[in-house]
């Protein structure tokens, strides 16, 4: 994630091939972010937080929407690249 963000900050100074390289890292950055998200949610659940509280913190409209989001993320991670 850091490399893609750095490329964005320095985009005016980068060559087209460097920008393409940064774009190719986005899938890995997305997977890393999703892994952190799932980990934090499971940690919150293990700490006793309710789905309602988690949904509120993550700005979902309902606990069910939050749970569905987690299910989709988990399914994507188990499918692999």
BADO-846952 format. One line per 5 residues: their letters; for each residue x, y negated, z negated of C-alpha. Coordinates in Angstrom, 3 decimals, m for minus. Layout:
BADO-846952
a> X Y Z  ...
end
This chain:
BADO-846952
xxxxx> 0.000 0.000 0.000  2.806 m2.391 m0.877  4.416 m1.990 2.536  1.200 m2.777 4.394  0.572 m5.826 2.228
xxxxx> 4.155 m7.017 2.752  3.720 m6.629 6.511  0.627 m8.799 6.364  2.451 m11.507 4.405  5.363 m11.437 6.854
xxxxx> 3.288 m10.796 9.988  4.419 m14.002 11.702  8.041 m12.857 11.430  7.525 m9.243 12.511  7.963 m7.657 15.897
xxxxx> 4.981 m5.880 17.488  6.542 m2.462 16.743  6.833 m3.405 13.067  3.163 m4.381 13.008  2.236 m1.072 14.644
xxxxx> 4.270 0.728 12.000  2.395 m1.117 9.265  m0.937 m0.249 10.877  0.045 3.413 10.977  0.514 3.310 7.186
xxxxx> m3.053 2.186 6.510  m4.490 5.700 6.321  m1.929 6.653 3.654  m2.555 3.388 1.787  m6.308 4.022 1.861
xxxxx> m5.830 7.565 0.524  m3.572 6.250 m2.246  m6.115 3.619 m3.256  m8.940 6.148 m3.232  m6.887 8.486 m5.416
xxxxx> m6.337 5.721 m7.956  m10.042 4.862 m7.846  m11.120 8.452 m8.508  m8.549 8.788 m11.283  m9.767 5.645 m13.014
xxxxx> m13.388 6.722 m12.744  m12.659 10.165 m14.190  m10.616 8.543 m16.962  m13.533 6.243 m17.726  m15.929 9.189 m17.851
xxxxx> m13.539 11.132 m20.116  m13.400 8.073 m22.389  m17.180 8.307 m22.771  m18.256 5.519 m20.437  m21.609 6.074 m18.802
xxxxx> m22.223 6.058 m15.076  m24.320 2.940 m15.640  m21.376 1.063 m17.183  m18.986 2.253 m14.482  m21.448 1.298 m11.740
xxxxx> m21.834 m2.155 m13.251  m18.059 m2.675 m13.422  m17.680 m1.556 m9.816  m20.684 m3.645 m8.678  m22.819 m0.767 m7.493
xxxxx> m26.568 m1.274 m7.570  m27.196 1.904 m9.531  m25.410 4.699 m11.375  m26.587 7.098 m8.668  m24.960 4.992 m5.951
xxxxx> m21.701 5.078 m7.904  m21.893 8.852 m8.321  m22.577 9.274 m4.602  m19.576 7.090 m3.813  m17.362 9.272 m6.014
xxxxx> m18.750 12.406 m4.369  m17.891 11.038 m0.920  m14.383 10.076 m2.027  m13.817 13.480 m3.615  m15.075 15.265 m0.497
xxxxx> m12.738 13.231 1.724  m9.780 14.041 m0.512  m10.550 17.754 m0.505  m10.824 17.738 3.317  m7.276 16.443 3.617
x> m5.787 14.405 6.468
end
